Amino acid sequence: MKKILYSFLILSSAVLSAQKNPSVKFAVANDIVGTVGMFNAKKAIVQSSNIYKSPAGLPQALKKYSFLAEKGITEFKIKNGYEALDRFSLAQLNAQNGLPENNPVFFEGYEFSDSTTKIYAEVIGSTEVKDHNGKKTLFLSTGTTK
């Protein structure tokens, strides 16, 4: 009985820790993932933006981010000369946390299976290595609720 209860608790913990955060609105600029909030705070560097309301409406260049677009995704164009915002590949973040570079990473509950994906450093609020399905996995959070 204890084993069943223990297994249930582990499974529940893994499921809860991987839940998607519906309050985070993802954005992409120059093939790098950020958040709408990050770009709204940096309006001076934004040239234009396009909002896509569903995965079906994404242009070909953004199709690989369709898993983030359940509730829409925004593509930002950054003004020339402002493209040098700090960024990391998920493989680099895995390595910094002592994990294999090709490990999937969870960012606000969304699983990024391609560790070559880059994200803006500014959106990382916290990092935590947790056990997910018996494997050490990196979990990222923006640290905000907006």
N, C-alpha and C positions, 0 to 999 in steps of 0.2 A: 504494500500500500504506500509506503514512504517513497519507493522508487517511482511510482505513478505520479504522486503528488510533486515530487522533485522534478520529474520530466515536464509536467504541466507548467510549473513555475518557470523553468528555463525557456520553454517554448513561448509562454506569455511574455516574458521579458524581451525575447528576441523580436517578437511581433510588435510590441509596443515601441521598442527603440527604433524600429525601422518605419514607423508611420510617417506618411508624407505631411509636411507642414503646409496647410492650405493658405496661410497668410503670406508666404514668401512668393513673390512674383519674379520669375526668372527673366533674364534678358541676355542677349548675345550681341557682342560687338567684336568685329574682326576675328570671328571664330573662337571667342573667349567668353566663358559664362560669367555673368554677374547677376545683379538684381536690379529691378526697376528703381528701387529706393536708392541704390548707389548712384545710378545715373541721374536721378532727379536731384540729388545733392550736388552734382557736378554739371549743372546745366550749361555752364560756360564752355565746356569742351564738346557738347553734343551738337552735331550738325543737323541731324534729322532722326526720326524714329518711325517705325512701322509696327503696328500691333497686329498680331495674328491670333484670332480667337479660338482656333482649334488646330489639332495636328493635320487635319485634312487640307487646310489652307496654307500650309507652310511652303515656301519656295524650296527648290531642290537643295540649295546650300544649307538650309536649316533642317532638313528632314532627319538628320542624325540626332536632333534634339527633340524629336516628336514626343519622347517619353516625358519631357518637361512641360509640354504644351497642352496638357489636359484642360487647363483653365486659361489657356492663352500664354503667349510668349511675345516679348517685344524685341525687335532688332534695332539697335542703335548704330548710327554712323557717327564716327568721331571726327572732329575737325582735324585737318592736316596739322601736324606738329604736336598733337596731344595724344598720340597713340602709345606712348611709352609708360602707361600705367603698369605697376608691378603685377606680375602674374606667375602662376606656378602650374606645372602639369600635375595631374593627380599621381603620376608615377613618382615625381619628386617628393610630394607630400608623404606618400607611402614610405619611401626610402628614409625620409627624415624621422619617421616614426617606427623604424626598424621592421617594416613589413616588406614583403616582395613587391617590386615595382608594378607588376601586372595584376595585383589584387584589385577587385572592385572597391569603390568608395561610395559611401552613402553621404549625400549632402542634403540636409533637411528632409531626410527620409526617402529621397530619390536615389535609386541605385545607378551609379555611373560605372558601367562595365568596361568602358574603354579608358584605360589609365593614361592615354596620351591626351585626353581632353584637358584643356587649360581653363583655369578659373582666375579671376582677379583676386589678388591677395587681400584687397580691402573688404571683401565680403566674408572672409573667414573670421568668425567670432570666437569659436572654440573648436578644438580637435580632441577626439577621444578614441582610444583603441578599445574596442569591445569584442566580445565573442559573438559571432553571428553564424549560426548553423555549424558550430564546432570549429570555426576558423576565425583567427584574429583579423578584424576588419576596422578600417578607419571610418569614423563618423565625424562629419563636419557640420557645424551649425553657424548661422549668421550672427547669432547672439541678439537678434532683434525679433520682434513679433510683427513687424510691418514689411 
